[in-house]
Amino acid sequence: SKRIKTLSVSRPIVYGNTATKLGDNRPPNAPVEHTHMWTIFVRGPQGEDLSYFIKRVVFKLHDTYPNPTRTVEAPPFELTETGWGEFEINIKIHFIDDANEKMLNFYHHLRLHPYYDTNRQLIKSETNQVETEKAVNSEVQSIFFDEIVFNEPNEQFFKILMST
Ligand code: SLL
């Protein structure tokens, strides 16, 4: 019987956010109630430029932001903002026209606060104030390693995917 050959090509991606507390280094236009600066991004695992197959990335922020739909048309596919709260960011990855692929649509929970162990933090604050301070002031990261799987890509897109 005839075997159906299926081909799929996967490409690793990394997405997520970093965040730091705003100290005295506030951006001049940051509203007073904003406590953090954060960056949301989509990139390759080694910071590779993925624009050979990604056309644009749309980040939909919480409605408390002005113009909450932020479109990034060129690499790096990232967005830096200030704010006060955590929320779900909707990420839409649009692929190049040659791909003829549906966009990828998913959510990332913007993380501003470290989820450290409460007990450990208590012990630390009793014994080592400096270390606690350092942990609290350090950059928070919420980063996911994943892969995009293209099932039966068309010939042209297959060539493009294989070229890099
Ligand atoms: C919360 N459910 O209550 C969440 C909403 C909204 C965050 C967080 C600033 C927007 C702006 C901002 O950080 N919004 O004023 O530019 O925690």
Backbone and ligand atoms as CSV (ligand in chain L), in Angstrom:
chain,resi,resn,atom,element,x,y,z
A,1,SER,N,N,0.828,-1.206,0.000
A,1,SER,CA,C,0.000,0.000,0.000
A,1,SER,C,C,0.864,1.258,0.000
A,2,LYS,N,N,0.286,2.320,-0.463
A,2,LYS,CA,C,1.041,3.565,-0.633
A,2,LYS,C,C,1.257,4.255,0.716
A,3,ARG,N,N,2.460,4.612,0.947
A,3,ARG,CA,C,2.747,5.355,2.188
A,3,ARG,C,C,2.532,6.835,1.973
A,4,ILE,N,N,1.868,7.440,2.910
A,4,ILE,CA,C,1.705,8.890,2.833
A,4,ILE,C,C,2.880,9.534,3.546
A,5,LYS,N,N,3.672,10.221,2.787
A,5,LYS,CA,C,4.834,10.867,3.393
A,5,LYS,C,C,4.438,12.231,3.924
A,6,THR,N,N,4.586,12.410,5.189
A,6,THR,CA,C,4.327,13.740,5.722
A,6,THR,C,C,5.644,14.349,6.154
A,7,LEU,N,N,5.722,15.623,5.951
A,7,LEU,CA,C,6.928,16.333,6.289
A,7,LEU,C,C,6.573,17.441,7.261
A,8,SER,N,N,7.326,17.536,8.318
A,8,SER,CA,C,7.157,18.711,9.171
A,8,SER,C,C,8.523,19.261,9.542
A,9,VAL,N,N,8.572,20.573,9.646
A,9,VAL,CA,C,9.818,21.264,9.977
A,9,VAL,C,C,9.558,22.068,11.243
A,10,SER,N,N,10.407,21.898,12.226
A,10,SER,CA,C,10.204,22.682,13.444
A,10,SER,C,C,11.342,23.672,13.641
A,11,ARG,N,N,10.987,24.778,14.212
A,11,ARG,CA,C,11.970,25.820,14.492
A,11,ARG,C,C,11.816,26.248,15.946
A,12,PRO,N,N,12.918,26.239,16.699
A,12,PRO,CA,C,12.829,26.657,18.102
A,12,PRO,C,C,12.546,28.143,18.236
A,13,ILE,N,N,11.715,28.479,19.199
A,13,ILE,CA,C,11.523,29.900,19.525
A,13,ILE,C,C,11.558,30.085,21.031
A,14,VAL,N,N,11.858,31.291,21.414
A,14,VAL,CA,C,11.859,31.680,22.812
A,14,VAL,C,C,10.959,32.896,22.935
A,15,TYR,N,N,10.071,32.867,23.934
A,15,TYR,CA,C,9.244,34.050,24.153
A,15,TYR,C,C,9.090,34.252,25.649
A,16,GLY,N,N,8.761,35.475,26.023
A,16,GLY,CA,C,8.555,35.733,27.442
A,16,GLY,C,C,8.828,37.177,27.770
A,17,ASN,N,N,9.055,37.418,29.069
A,17,ASN,CA,C,9.317,38.801,29.465
A,17,ASN,C,C,10.376,38.882,30.551
A,18,THR,N,N,11.023,40.035,30.570
A,18,THR,CA,C,11.889,40.394,31.684
A,18,THR,C,C,11.280,41.644,32.323
A,19,ALA,N,N,11.585,41.874,33.598
A,19,ALA,CA,C,11.034,43.054,34.272
A,19,ALA,C,C,11.978,43.499,35.380
A,20,THR,N,N,12.079,44.805,35.543
A,20,THR,CA,C,12.838,45.366,36.665
A,20,THR,C,C,11.985,46.431,37.344
A,21,LYS,N,N,12.257,46.624,38.619
A,21,LYS,CA,C,11.571,47.697,39.341
A,21,LYS,C,C,12.114,49.032,38.881
A,22,LEU,N,N,11.238,50.009,38.805
A,22,LEU,CA,C,11.676,51.365,38.494
A,22,LEU,C,C,12.229,51.999,39.768
A,23,GLY,N,N,13.450,52.429,39.678
A,23,GLY,CA,C,14.031,53.123,40.827
A,23,GLY,C,C,14.084,54.604,40.526
A,24,ASP,N,N,15.275,55.183,40.648
A,24,ASP,CA,C,15.450,56.598,40.319
A,24,ASP,C,C,15.639,56.790,38.816
A,25,ASN,N,N,15.785,55.652,38.127
A,25,ASN,CA,C,16.031,55.700,36.680
A,25,ASN,C,C,14.718,55.677,35.903
A,26,ARG,N,N,13.730,56.417,36.358
A,26,ARG,CA,C,12.424,56.418,35.699
A,26,ARG,C,C,12.509,57.097,34.338
A,27,PRO,N,N,11.857,56.499,33.331
A,27,PRO,CA,C,11.745,57.228,32.068
A,27,PRO,C,C,10.937,58.493,32.317
A,28,PRO,N,N,11.297,59.590,31.673
A,28,PRO,CA,C,10.671,60.888,31.962
A,28,PRO,C,C,9.148,60.873,31.829
A,29,ASN,N,N,8.609,60.064,30.922
A,29,ASN,CA,C,7.162,60.091,30.688
A,29,ASN,C,C,6.379,59.037,31.473
A,30,ALA,N,N,7.073,58.268,32.297
A,30,ALA,CA,C,6.380,57.191,33.021
A,30,ALA,C,C,5.425,57.768,34.063
A,31,PRO,N,N,4.134,57.380,34.030
A,31,PRO,CA,C,3.186,57.838,35.050
A,31,PRO,C,C,3.648,57.444,36.453
A,32,VAL,N,N,3.291,58.258,37.435
A,32,VAL,CA,C,3.786,58.031,38.810
A,32,VAL,C,C,3.403,56.660,39.350
A,33,GLU,N,N,2.232,56.138,38.937
A,33,GLU,CA,C,1.781,54.853,39.485
A,33,GLU,C,C,2.525,53.650,38.877
A,34,HIS,N,N,3.325,53.899,37.847
A,34,HIS,CA,C,4.073,52.794,37.247
A,34,HIS,C,C,5.255,52.410,38.128
A,35,THR,N,N,5.382,51.118,38.391
A,35,THR,CA,C,6.401,50.611,39.327
A,35,THR,C,C,7.479,49.794,38.639
A,36,HIS,N,N,7.216,49.338,37.401
A,36,HIS,CA,C,8.144,48.416,36.745
A,36,HIS,C,C,8.379,48.806,35.285
A,37,MET,N,N,9.517,48.377,34.788
A,37,MET,CA,C,9.773,48.426,33.352
A,37,MET,C,C,9.908,46.986,32.875
A,38,TRP,N,N,9.267,46.686,31.763
A,38,TRP,CA,C,9.318,45.300,31.289
A,38,TRP,C,C,9.505,45.247,29.780
A,39,THR,N,N,9.984,44.116,29.335
A,39,THR,CA,C,10.156,43.871,27.903
A,39,THR,C,C,9.565,42.517,27.564
A,40,ILE,N,N,8.702,42.492,26.571
A,40,ILE,CA,C,8.160,41.220,26.055
A,40,ILE,C,C,8.809,40.963,24.706
A,41,PHE,N,N,9.129,39.701,24.435
A,41,PHE,CA,C,9.878,39.414,23.201
A,41,PHE,C,C,9.588,38.029,22.634
A,42,VAL,N,N,9.858,37.907,21.335
A,42,VAL,CA,C,9.888,36.625,20.623
A,42,VAL,C,C,11.208,36.596,19.884
A,43,ARG,N,N,11.977,35.539,20.101
A,43,ARG,CA,C,13.299,35.474,19.440
A,43,ARG,C,C,13.751,34.025,19.321
A,44,GLY,N,N,14.927,33.835,18.709
A,44,GLY,CA,C,15.521,32.510,18.662
A,44,GLY,C,C,16.210,32.204,19.981
A,45,PRO,N,N,16.499,30.902,20.227
A,45,PRO,CA,C,17.096,30.509,21.509
A,45,PRO,C,C,18.457,31.166,21.779
A,46,GLN,N,N,19.172,31.508,20.704
A,46,GLN,CA,C,20.469,32.182,20.876
A,46,GLN,C,C,20.357,33.662,20.486
A,47,GLY,N,N,19.123,34.168,20.528
A,47,GLY,CA,C,18.895,35.551,20.123
A,47,GLY,C,C,18.881,35.726,18.614
A,48,GLU,N,N,18.744,34.596,17.888
A,48,GLU,CA,C,18.757,34.684,16.426
A,48,GLU,C,C,17.607,35.537,15.916
A,49,ASP,N,N,17.871,36.177,14.791
A,49,ASP,CA,C,16.863,36.946,14.064
A,49,ASP,C,C,15.948,35.941,13.339
A,50,LEU,N,N,14.666,35.956,13.672
A,50,LEU,CA,C,13.735,34.996,13.071
A,50,LEU,C,C,12.933,35.600,11.921
A,51,SER,N,N,13.377,36.779,11.442
A,51,SER,CA,C,12.587,37.455,10.409
A,51,SER,C,C,12.657,36.741,9.063
A,52,TYR,N,N,13.504,35.718,8.929
A,52,TYR,CA,C,13.481,34.976,7.660
A,52,TYR,C,C,12.189,34.165,7.536
A,53,PHE,N,N,11.492,33.898,8.625
A,53,PHE,CA,C,10.166,33.256,8.499
A,53,PHE,C,C,9.048,33.970,9.267
A,54,ILE,N,N,9.412,34.934,10.126
A,54,ILE,CA,C,8.378,35.720,10.832
A,54,ILE,C,C,8.288,37.104,10.209
A,55,LYS,N,N,7.066,37.490,9.824
A,55,LYS,CA,C,6.869,38.806,9.197
A,55,LYS,C,C,6.635,39.892,10.243
A,56,ARG,N,N,5.783,39.607,11.198
A,56,ARG,CA,C,5.541,40.570,12.265
A,56,ARG,C,C,4.965,39.864,13.482
A,57,VAL,N,N,5.079,40.545,14.614
A,57,VAL,CA,C,4.534,40.035,15.865
A,57,VAL,C,C,3.654,41.128,16.454
A,58,VAL,N,N,2.435,40.742,16.829
A,58,VAL,CA,C,1.497,41.691,17.418
A,58,VAL,C,C,1.310,41.349,18.896
A,59,PHE,N,N,1.610,42.322,19.739
A,59,PHE,CA,C,1.426,42.155,21.177
A,59,PHE,C,C,0.188,42.945,21.587
A,60,LYS,N,N,-0.814,42.261,22.133
A,60,LYS,CA,C,-2.020,42.951,22.600
A,60,LYS,C,C,-1.934,43.077,24.122
A,61,LEU,N,N,-1.792,44.339,24.554
A,61,LEU,CA,C,-1.623,44.614,25.981
A,61,LEU,C,C,-2.974,44.783,26.673
A,62,HIS,N,N,-2.933,44.906,27.977
A,62,HIS,CA,C,-4.122,45.171,28.780
A,62,HIS,C,C,-4.747,46.495,28.330
A,63,ASP,N,N,-6.080,46.574,28.409
A,63,ASP,CA,C,-6.790,47.760,27.920
A,63,ASP,C,C,-6.486,49.033,28.713
A,64,THR,N,N,-5.800,48.894,29.847
A,64,THR,CA,C,-5.388,50.100,30.575
A,64,THR,C,C,-4.273,50.846,29.831
A,65,TYR,N,N,-3.659,50.192,28.832
A,65,TYR,CA,C,-2.599,50.865,28.066
A,65,TYR,C,C,-3.190,51.644,26.899
A,66,PRO,N,N,-2.647,52.818,26.619
A,66,PRO,CA,C,-3.061,53.505,25.394
A,66,PRO,C,C,-2.603,52.707,24.172
A,67,ASN,N,N,-3.411,52.688,23.141
A,67,ASN,CA,C,-3.101,51.898,21.933
A,67,ASN,C,C,-2.585,50.500,22.300
A,68,PRO,N,N,-3.433,49.681,22.922
A,68,PRO,CA,C,-2.950,48.409,23.469
A,68,PRO,C,C,-2.472,47.394,22.426
A,69,THR,N,N,-2.867,47.560,21.173
A,69,THR,CA,C,-2.385,46.629,20.144
A,69,THR,C,C,-1.093,47.170,19.556
A,70,ARG,N,N,0.004,46.504,19.863
A,70,ARG,CA,C,1.328,46.976,19.437
A,70,ARG,C,C,1.902,46.009,18.411
A,71,THR,N,N,2.128,46.537,17.222
A,71,THR,CA,C,2.634,45.716,16.128
A,71,THR,C,C,4.115,45.975,15.913
A,72,VAL,N,N,4.894,44.901,15.895
A,72,VAL,CA,C,6.328,45.019,15.632
A,72,VAL,C,C,6.597,44.373,14.282
A,73,GLU,N,N,6.993,45.223,13.333
A,73,GLU,CA,C,7.107,44.786,11.934
A,73,GLU,C,C,8.494,44.295,11.559
A,74,ALA,N,N,9.461,44.493,12.442
A,74,ALA,CA,C,10.828,44.112,12.101
A,74,ALA,C,C,11.549,43.648,13.360
A,75,PRO,N,N,12.574,42.822,13.189
A,75,PRO,CA,C,13.308,42.372,14.370
A,75,PRO,C,C,14.109,43.510,15.003
A,76,PRO,N,N,14.382,43.477,16.280
A,76,PRO,CA,C,13.947,42.435,17.229
A,76,PRO,C,C,12.455,42.539,17.524
A,77,PHE,N,N,11.780,41.399,17.582
A,77,PHE,CA,C,10.344,41.382,17.853
A,77,PHE,C,C,10.128,41.502,19.355
A,78,GLU,N,N,10.229,42.729,19.839
A,78,GLU,CA,C,10.106,42.966,21.271
A,78,GLU,C,C,9.502,44.330,21.543
A,79,LEU,N,N,9.042,44.496,22.759
A,79,LEU,CA,C,8.366,45.723,23.149
A,79,LEU,C,C,8.702,46.010,24.604
A,80,THR,N,N,9.125,47.240,24.866
A,80,THR,CA,C,9.428,47.646,26.239
A,80,THR,C,C,8.406,48.676,26.690
A,81,GLU,N,N,7.890,48.494,27.904
A,81,GLU,CA,C,6.880,49.389,28.471
A,81,GLU,C,C,7.130,49.538,29.964
A,82,THR,N,N,6.441,50.475,30.556
A,82,THR,CA,C,6.397,50.547,32.015
A,82,THR,C,C,4.958,50.279,32.443
A,83,GLY,N,N,4.780,49.926,33.726
A,83,GLY,CA,C,3.433,49.641,34.214
A,83,GLY,C,C,3.439,49.291,35.688
A,84,TRP,N,N,2.266,48.898,36.176
A,84,TRP,CA,C,2.155,48.559,37.599
A,84,TRP,C,C,1.612,47.157,37.852
A,85,GLY,N,N,1.049,46.517,36.814
A,85,GLY,CA,C,0.374,45.251,37.076
A,85,GLY,C,C,0.701,44.161,36.090
A,86,GLU,N,N,0.492,42.935,36.543
A,86,GLU,CA,C,0.661,41.765,35.683
A,86,GLU,C,C,-0.638,41.508,34.928
A,87,PHE,N,N,-0.529,40.961,33.739
A,87,PHE,CA,C,-1.719,40.629,32.942
A,87,PHE,C,C,-1.309,39.677,31.829
A,88,GLU,N,N,-2.321,39.182,31.117
A,88,GLU,CA,C,-2.053,38.277,30.002
A,88,GLU,C,C,-1.769,39.103,28.750
A,89,ILE,N,N,-0.663,38.846,28.122
A,89,ILE,CA,C,-0.373,39.487,26.839
A,89,ILE,C,C,-0.712,38.501,25.729
A,90,ASN,N,N,-1.541,38.937,24.801
A,90,ASN,CA,C,-1.850,38.112,23.635
A,90,ASN,C,C,-0.770,38.343,22.578
A,91,ILE,N,N,-0.171,37.259,22.135
A,91,ILE,CA,C,0.897,37.337,21.131
A,91,ILE,C,C,0.416,36.670,19.852
A,92,LYS,N,N,0.520,37.395,18.753
A,92,LYS,CA,C,0.202,36.816,17.446
A,92,LYS,C,C,1.453,36.874,16.582
A,93,ILE,N,N,1.908,35.715,16.164
A,93,ILE,CA,C,3.069,35.642,15.279
A,93,ILE,C,C,2.569,35.424,13.855
A,94,HIS,N,N,2.855,36.395,12.995
A,94,HIS,CA,C,2.473,36.287,11.579
A,94,HIS,C,C,3.696,35.858,10.777
A,95,PHE,N,N,3.501,34.881,9.919
A,95,PHE,CA,C,4.622,34.364,9.134
A,95,PHE,C,C,4.712,35.071,7.785
A,96,ILE,N,N,5.848,34.931,7.148
A,96,ILE,CA,C,6.059,35.576,5.843
A,96,ILE,C,C,5.013,35.086,4.838
A,97,ASP,N,N,4.744,35.901,3.826
A,97,ASP,CA,C,3.702,35.572,2.847
A,97,ASP,C,C,3.963,34.235,2.154
A,98,ASP,N,N,5.229,33.962,1.843
A,98,ASP,CA,C,5.577,32.708,1.168
A,98,ASP,C,C,5.142,31.476,1.956
A,99,ALA,N,N,5.045,31.619,3.268
A,99,ALA,CA,C,4.694,30.469,4.105
A,99,ALA,C,C,3.260,30.022,3.860
A,100,ASN,N,N,2.388,30.986,3.580
A,100,ASN,CA,C,0.966,30.689,3.447
A,100,ASN,C,C,0.458,29.911,4.676
A,101,GLU,N,N,0.928,30.334,5.835
A,101,GLU,CA,C,0.573,29.683,7.106
A,101,GLU,C,C,-0.317,30.604,7.921
A,102,LYS,N,N,-1.209,29.994,8.689
A,102,LYS,CA,C,-2.021,30.749,9.628
A,102,LYS,C,C,-1.128,31.326,10.719
A,103,MET,N,N,-1.505,32.479,11.225
A,103,MET,CA,C,-0.715,33.041,12.333
A,103,MET,C,C,-0.827,32.154,13.567
A,104,LEU,N,N,0.145,32.310,14.428
A,104,LEU,CA,C,0.157,31.599,15.705
A,104,LEU,C,C,-0.356,32.557,16.771
A,105,ASN,N,N,-1.280,32.100,17.587
A,105,ASN,CA,C,-1.994,32.963,18.521
A,105,ASN,C,C,-1.919,32.340,19.920
A,106,PHE,N,N,-1.286,33.030,20.866
A,106,PHE,CA,C,-1.165,32.450,22.208
A,106,PHE,C,C,-1.015,33.565,23.240
A,107,TYR,N,N,-0.924,33.175,24.495
A,107,TYR,CA,C,-0.851,34.146,25.594
A,107,TYR,C,C,0.406,33.943,26.436
A,108,HIS,N,N,0.902,35.054,26.940
A,108,HIS,CA,C,1.988,34.996,27.913
A,108,HIS,C,C,1.586,35.830,29.127
A,109,HIS,N,N,1.715,35.249,30.307
A,109,HIS,CA,C,1.423,36.008,31.528
A,109,HIS,C,C,2.611,36.915,31.855
A,110,LEU,N,N,2.410,38.221,31.704
A,110,LEU,CA,C,3.476,39.180,32.017
A,110,LEU,C,C,3.788,39.088,33.501
A,111,ARG,N,N,5.036,38.749,33.786
A,111,ARG,CA,C,5.420,38.570,35.178
A,111,ARG,C,C,6.308,39.724,35.623
A,112,LEU,N,N,5.899,40.392,36.682
A,112,LEU,CA,C,6.680,41.501,37.241
A,112,LEU,C,C,7.330,41.134,38.565
A,113,HIS,N,N,6.706,40.203,39.288
A,113,HIS,CA,C,7.143,39.918,40.663
A,113,HIS,C,C,7.806,38.553,40.745
A,114,PRO,N,N,8.904,38.474,41.507
A,114,PRO,CA,C,9.548,37.165,41.682
A,114,PRO,C,C,8.663,36.248,42.528
A,115,TYR,N,N,8.573,34.986,42.123
A,115,TYR,CA,C,7.755,34.028,42.879
A,115,TYR,C,C,8.653,33.239,43.833
A,116,TYR,N,N,9.373,33.942,44.677
A,116,TYR,CA,C,10.301,33.226,45.564
A,116,TYR,C,C,9.545,32.552,46.700
A,117,ASP,N,N,10.240,31.555,47.249
A,117,ASP,CA,C,9.710,30.785,48.366
A,117,ASP,C,C,9.578,31.683,49.593
A,118,THR,N,N,8.371,31.772,50.138
A,118,THR,CA,C,8.107,32.695,51.252
A,118,THR,C,C,8.970,32.384,52.465
A,119,ASN,N,N,9.071,31.068,52.813
A,119,ASN,CA,C,9.862,30.690,53.980
A,119,ASN,C,C,11.323,31.061,53.809
A,120,ARG,N,N,11.817,30.754,52.617
A,120,ARG,CA,C,13.220,31.037,52.356
A,120,ARG,C,C,13.477,32.534,52.457
A,121,GLN,N,N,12.548,33.295,51.954
A,121,GLN,CA,C,12.730,34.741,51.986
A,121,GLN,C,C,12.741,35.249,53.423
A,122,LEU,N,N,11.856,34.666,54.273
A,122,LEU,CA,C,11.820,35.053,55.681
A,122,LEU,C,C,13.148,34.739,56.355
A,123,ILE,N,N,13.651,33.522,56.085
A,123,ILE,CA,C,14.934,33.140,56.691
A,123,ILE,C,C,16.023,34.107,56.238
A,124,LYS,N,N,16.015,34.370,54.955
A,124,LYS,CA,C,17.031,35.265,54.407
A,124,LYS,C,C,16.951,36.658,55.040
A,125,SER,N,N,15.737,37.157,55.195
A,125,SER,CA,C,15.639,38.522,55.701
A,125,SER,C,C,16.055,38.606,57.171
A,126,GLU,N,N,15.964,37.456,57.892
A,126,GLU,CA,C,16.434,37.462,59.282
A,126,GLU,C,C,17.958,37.385,59.361
A,127,THR,N,N,18.540,36.725,58.369
A,127,THR,CA,C,19.969,36.449,58.476
A,127,THR,C,C,20.818,37.302,57.550
A,128,ASN,N,N,20.270,37.697,56.430
A,128,ASN,CA,C,21.111,38.329,55.414
A,128,ASN,C,C,20.298,39.337,54.613
A,129,GLN,N,N,20.239,40.528,55.148
A,129,GLN,CA,C,19.413,41.566,54.542
A,129,GLN,C,C,19.855,41.931,53.126
A,130,VAL,N,N,21.170,41.940,52.936
A,130,VAL,CA,C,21.718,42.350,51.647
A,130,VAL,C,C,21.260,41.396,50.541
A,131,GLU,N,N,21.288,40.080,50.889
A,131,GLU,CA,C,20.921,39.089,49.897
A,131,GLU,C,C,19.446,39.220,49.514
A,132,THR,N,N,18.606,39.507,50.474
A,132,THR,CA,C,17.177,39.674,50.211
A,132,THR,C,C,16.945,40.864,49.295
A,133,GLU,N,N,17.641,41.937,49.630
A,133,GLU,CA,C,17.521,43.148,48.833
A,133,GLU,C,C,17.922,42.898,47.382
A,134,LYS,N,N,19.005,42.147,47.233
A,134,LYS,CA,C,19.510,41.843,45.908
A,134,LYS,C,C,18.483,41.016,45.126
A,135,ALA,N,N,17.890,40.033,45.808
A,135,ALA,CA,C,16.904,39.180,45.151
A,135,ALA,C,C,15.699,40.011,44.720
A,136,VAL,N,N,15.285,40.923,45.567
A,136,VAL,CA,C,14.102,41.722,45.278
A,136,VAL,C,C,14.369,42.702,44.130
A,137,ASN,N,N,15.586,43.221,44.079
A,137,ASN,CA,C,15.881,44.222,43.056
A,137,ASN,C,C,16.346,43.645,41.726
A,138,SER,N,N,16.578,42.326,41.683
A,138,SER,CA,C,17.125,41.773,40.451
A,138,SER,C,C,16.037,41.667,39.375
A,139,GLU,N,N,16.469,41.417,38.173
A,139,GLU,CA,C,15.541,41.298,37.054
A,139,GLU,C,C,14.706,40.022,37.188
A,140,VAL,N,N,13.434,40.156,37.013
A,140,VAL,CA,C,12.533,39.003,36.992
A,140,VAL,C,C,12.418,38.530,35.551
A,141,GLN,N,N,12.421,37.208,35.384
A,141,GLN,CA,C,12.288,36.665,34.031
A,141,GLN,C,C,11.216,35.591,33.993
A,142,SER,N,N,10.435,35.597,32.965
A,142,SER,CA,C,9.503,34.504,32.710
A,142,SER,C,C,9.633,34.169,31.236
A,143,ILE,N,N,10.414,33.140,30.956
A,143,ILE,CA,C,10.823,32.861,29.581
A,143,ILE,C,C,10.506,31.407,29.234
A,144,PHE,N,N,9.946,31.207,28.073
A,144,PHE,CA,C,9.558,29.867,27.645
A,144,PHE,C,C,10.291,29.473,26.370
A,145,PHE,N,N,10.787,28.236,26.370
A,145,PHE,CA,C,11.425,27.663,25.192
A,145,PHE,C,C,10.420,26.725,24.550
A,146,ASP,N,N,10.181,26.939,23.264
A,146,ASP,CA,C,9.172,26.137,22.585
A,146,ASP,C,C,9.639,25.907,21.156
A,147,GLU,N,N,8.807,25.243,20.367
A,147,GLU,CA,C,9.134,25.140,18.949
A,147,GLU,C,C,7.868,25.314,18.138
A,148,ILE,N,N,8.059,25.903,16.968
A,148,ILE,CA,C,6.956,26.046,16.022
A,148,ILE,C,C,7.088,24.903,15.024
A,149,VAL,N,N,6.024,24.166,14.855
A,149,VAL,CA,C,6.048,23.046,13.908
A,149,VAL,C,C,5.236,23.421,12.672
A,150,PHE,N,N,5.883,23.367,11.527
A,150,PHE,CA,C,5.196,23.597,10.257
A,150,PHE,C,C,4.936,22.247,9.605
A,151,ASN,N,N,3.673,21.878,9.523
A,151,ASN,CA,C,3.318,20.606,8.906
A,151,ASN,C,C,3.140,20.786,7.411
A,152,GLU,N,N,3.815,19.932,6.656
A,152,GLU,CA,C,3.744,19.970,5.196
A,152,GLU,C,C,3.857,21.382,4.638
A,153,PRO,N,N,4.992,22.031,4.911
A,153,PRO,CA,C,5.197,23.377,4.360
A,153,PRO,C,C,5.262,23.304,2.836
A,154,ASN,N,N,4.831,24.378,2.187
A,154,ASN,CA,C,4.954,24.386,0.717
A,154,ASN,C,C,6.427,24.461,0.325
A,155,GLU,N,N,6.665,24.127,-0.935
A,155,GLU,CA,C,8.043,23.965,-1.406
A,155,GLU,C,C,8.908,25.204,-1.169
A,156,GLN,N,N,8.318,26.358,-1.507
A,156,GLN,CA,C,9.063,27.607,-1.362
A,156,GLN,C,C,9.408,27.885,0.108
A,157,PHE,N,N,8.427,27.704,0.964
A,157,PHE,CA,C,8.649,27.951,2.390
A,157,PHE,C,C,9.644,26.945,2.959
A,158,PHE,N,N,9.535,25.698,2.493
A,158,PHE,CA,C,10.485,24.674,2.924
A,158,PHE,C,C,11.921,25.104,2.608
A,159,LYS,N,N,12.127,25.626,1.390
A,159,LYS,CA,C,13.458,26.102,0.992
A,159,LYS,C,C,13.935,27.216,1.925
A,160,ILE,N,N,13.024,28.122,2.211
A,160,ILE,CA,C,13.386,29.247,3.081
A,160,ILE,C,C,13.752,28.754,4.487
A,161,LEU,N,N,12.944,27.830,4.996
A,161,LEU,CA,C,13.220,27.300,6.338
A,161,LEU,C,C,14.570,26.586,6.385
A,162,MET,N,N,14.904,25.905,5.286
A,162,MET,CA,C,16.152,25.141,5.250
A,162,MET,C,C,17.371,26.004,4.966
A,163,SER,N,N,17.121,27.234,4.488
A,163,SER,CA,C,18.249,28.062,4.051
A,163,SER,C,C,19.018,28.656,5.223
A,164,THR,N,N,18.448,28.619,6.415
A,164,THR,CA,C,19.126,29.268,7.558
A,164,THR,C,C,19.437,28.272,8.670
L,1,SLL,C1,C,-4.383,43.816,37.803
L,1,SLL,N1,N,-5.706,42.577,36.237
L,1,SLL,O1,O,-5.335,44.375,38.337
L,1,SLL,C2,C,-4.546,43.319,36.382
L,1,SLL,C3,C,-4.520,44.470,35.463
L,1,SLL,C4,C,-3.158,46.224,34.375
L,1,SLL,C5,C,-1.794,46.756,34.237
L,1,SLL,C6,C,-3.178,45.027,35.319
L,1,SLL,C7,C,-0.526,50.260,33.281
L,1,SLL,C8,C,-1.348,50.770,32.216
L,1,SLL,C9,C,-1.215,52.302,32.074
L,1,SLL,C10,C,-0.636,48.845,33.757
L,1,SLL,O2,O,0.334,48.376,34.307
L,1,SLL,N2,N,-1.746,48.054,33.635
L,1,SLL,O3,O,-1.772,52.982,32.859
L,1,SLL,O4,O,-0.457,52.671,31.184
L,1,SLL,O5,O,-3.347,43.598,38.382
